[in-house]
Amino acid sequence: LFVEDNVLVAATDAIACAQCAVNHNLTYPQTIVVGTSNIVVDPQFVSAATRDYHLTATSPAVDAASPSTGFTTTHDFDGIARPQGAGFDLGALERHP
């Protein structure tokens, strides 16, 4: 199982799966992540408090998806075309102006 190019926000301090490849994700506030090329930083959602999980312009998830990504879709969860910038954004929602 591959867990790749996601924004993972959880209350626990560990994301691990013995049979998983957990690579190239943004995790927050986790400090213990099994895998490679993961970053631990605030994803900078528009407003997590109001469940607006779109990315701000300064989010480190913007244009940060793996260049070898296995994306098979041309749009995000909202139906917005992907990519909108230099590359795919991490997570389900593509940042757009």
Salt bridges, closest charged atoms under 4 A:
ASP5 OD1 - HIS24 ND1 2.89
ASP52 OD1 - HIS54 ND1 2.63
ASP78 OD2 - HIS54 NE2 2.53
GLU94 OE1 - ARG82 NE 2.93
